[in-house]
């Protein structure tokens, strides 16, 4: 993402997992605001932690004062193992969380993802919630409604979707959210990958954060 990116490997259930962490400017944020985990889109369709939406999410949280960490899912980049349909990937994201908690045990936690990554993060959120572990906020971009069995989410979740998304139609997101009575921020003219609309993602999250 930039020269301040720290690359490292952790050991997951299927082998090594390639991770990257970015830190806020400590002159601006002498005390970190929290810890943010970002999950990338589907690995079988070219998704990596360098995806432009995943990087936009990472930059956004860094600008908000969060230590921000990404991970290549199984079989991507230097991460070992093979794709596990979101099940093993959720385990791996929890492994990353435990690793980061050794460094930052008390920082508020944000879970964020794009596309397939929203499925992983919403499952992890449900798992943590069931265990009584607090999550400050869930942020989902291009939520994978209709593609995977998305669980219910908190009412304060930030959801962003493209009006012209033909990978995950907006109507599928409405059908998932309607019983939960949760709103979604729709970016007019945006496709699934938010071409030429990436700055809107950062602005929406930043505006809603405060």
N, C-alpha and C positions, 0 to 999 in steps of 0.2 A: 504493500500500500504506500509506504514511504520509507525513508532511511531510518526512521525511528521504530520500524517493525522488528520485533524480536521473534525469531523462528526457533521452534523447539519441537522435540518429539516426546510423547508420553506413551506408556504401555497400556493398550486396551485389551479387551477380551480376544480380539482377532489379530493382535500384533501391534506394532508401532502405529501411532497416529500423529500426523503432521499438524502442527498448530502454529498460530501466529498471534502475538499480543501487541497492542498499541496503547501508549500511555498519554494522558493529557499533559499539557504544558504545566509543569509544577509551579511556575511563577503565577500563572492564572488560577491554578487549583492547588494550593498548598496541601489541602486535604482532598483526597479523591472522593467524588460524589457516590461512587458505587462500582459494581462489577457488572459488565454486560457481556453476554454470550450471544454470538451471531451464527446462525446456521444457513448454509448455502442451498441452492436448488438441486434438483435431481441429478445424482452422479452418472446415471446411465444416459443422460442427455446433455452431457458437457458441463454439468454443474460443478464448480469448485469454489474454494474460499476466496478466489480472486474475481469471482463474478461481480459485475458492476453494481448490482443492487446490494449484494452483501457488503461490498466495500463502502457503498454510500451509507448503509446502516452503521458500519464500523466508524466511519468518519463522523457521523452524526453524534454517536455516543461519546466519542473522544472529545468532541467540541462541547459536550455537556458535562465533561469532567469525569467520565467513566473509564476505568481500565477496561479495555475491550479486547475480547479474545475470539478468534475464529478457529475452525478445525476443518481439515479435509476429511470427508467421510471415507469409510472403508473402500479401498480400491482406487482412491483418487490421489494423484501426486505421489508423495512418499508414504501415504497411509496404507497399511497392509490389510489383507482380508478381502472379502467380496461383499457386494451390495446385499443388504438384509432387509429390504422393504420397509425400513424405518424402525424395525424392532431393535436390531443390534445398534443402529445409529443412535437411538435414544439412550441405550446403555453407555455408548461411547461419549455422548454429550454429558451424561451424568459423571462419567469418569473424569472428563475435563473439568467439570465443576468442582469435584472433590480435589483435584490437583490445584486449582486456583484458590480454593478455600484454605489450602495450607499456607499460601502467601497472604491472603486477604480474608481472614476468618469472619470479619464483622461487617464488611461492606454490603450495603443493600444490593440485591440481585435483580437484574433485568434479563429476560429471555427474549430474543428476537430472531426472526427467520424470514426467509423469502421462499415462496412456492413450496417445494417438498420440505424445506427447512421449517415451515410453519407447522407441518404435521409433527415433526420431531420435537419442536419446542413446546407445542401444546400438550403433547404426551408427557414430556418431562415436567411441565408445569403441573399436570394432573398428578403425577407421581410424587412430586415434592409436596403438593398440597395435601395429599392423602397421608403423608408422613409428618404433617404439621410444620413443614419448612416454608418460611415466608418468601414470597417473590414480590418485589416492589411493583413490577409492571411487565406485561406481556405485549410485545409489538410484532404484528404480523403483516407482512406485505405480500400481496398476491396469494392470500390464504387458499390452501389446497382443498377447499370444499368440493365434494363430489368426486374427487380423485381418490381420497383416502378417508377413513372413518375419523373425522375430526371430532375430538371431545368437546364438551361444553367449556367455555372460557369465562374469565372474570368480566364483570360489566365495565370495568375501566380499561379493558384492552384497547390499544390503538390498532385499528385495522385500516389498511390502505389498499385500494384496488384500482385497476385500470378500467375505464369505461369500455374499451374495445378489446379486452382480454379474450382471445379465442382459445387459450389453453385451459383456463379456469373461468368459465363464463360468469359474469357478474350475477346472473340470476341464481346460479348454484350457491354463491355466497349469501345472497338474500335468503334463500331457502334454509340454509344452515343457521343464520343469525336470527331469523324471524321468531322462532319459538323462544329464543333467549332475550329478545327485545334489546339487541345491541346494535348501535349504529356503525356505519362504515364510511370512511372518507373516500369518495370516488374522484379520481383525477380524469377530467374530460380529455378524450382523445388518446389516452395512454393505452398501449398494448401490454402484453404480459411482462415484457422486459423493460418497460418504461423508457423506451428510446426517446431521447430529447426531453424527458420529463423527470429525470433523476433529482434535480434540485427541489422539485415539489415534495419529494419524500422527506428530505432533510428539513424543509420549512415546516411541513405539517407536524412532524414529531417535535421539533424544537418549540413550535408555538403551543402545542398541547402540553408540553412538559411542565411549563410554569403556570 
